[in-house]
């Protein structure tokens, strides 16, 4: 269980942390993601910058869940950013001049550090997937795999600052 440390000092001006509540649910990791990024500092800023091949090692008990996955060109991978701080509710990213609330950012530092990448599926070999377009460090726990549907997952006219 994660413990909030009251003496943690925010890293940047404008950052704000909060005490964490109890936890409502458990997550069973279904595998691990193997990347060439050994540390958080090695990871690209976002999945589009991470265009190297990576390996998704699924726990073999979930192998039947991959049936039909090879029909898709892209996948949504959800993963647990297990080294991320969970107590920040406002942050000042390096690329912004002012702080923003955590839910207005894609930062991995958040109450539930779930990462998301839309990755190209290169191949499926048993419980092993080769993908391209992921930004996490080697050994990151895998939470879920979903097929990407351009017809429903893409919003071309979405607004952003």
RAMO-V780059 format. One record per helix or strand of 3 or more residues. SS is the DSSP state (H for helix, E for strand). FROM is the first residue (numbers start at 1). TO is the last residue. If there is no record, write none. Layout:
# RAMO-V780059
ss=SS from=FROM to=TO
ss=SS from=FROM to=TO
This chain:
# RAMO-V780059
ss=E from=31 to=34
ss=H from=40 to=42
ss=H from=47 to=49
ss=E from=53 to=58
ss=H from=60 to=66
ss=H from=69 to=71
ss=E from=74 to=80
ss=E from=88 to=91
ss=H from=102 to=104
ss=E from=114 to=125
ss=E from=128 to=132
ss=E from=140 to=147
ss=H from=150 to=153
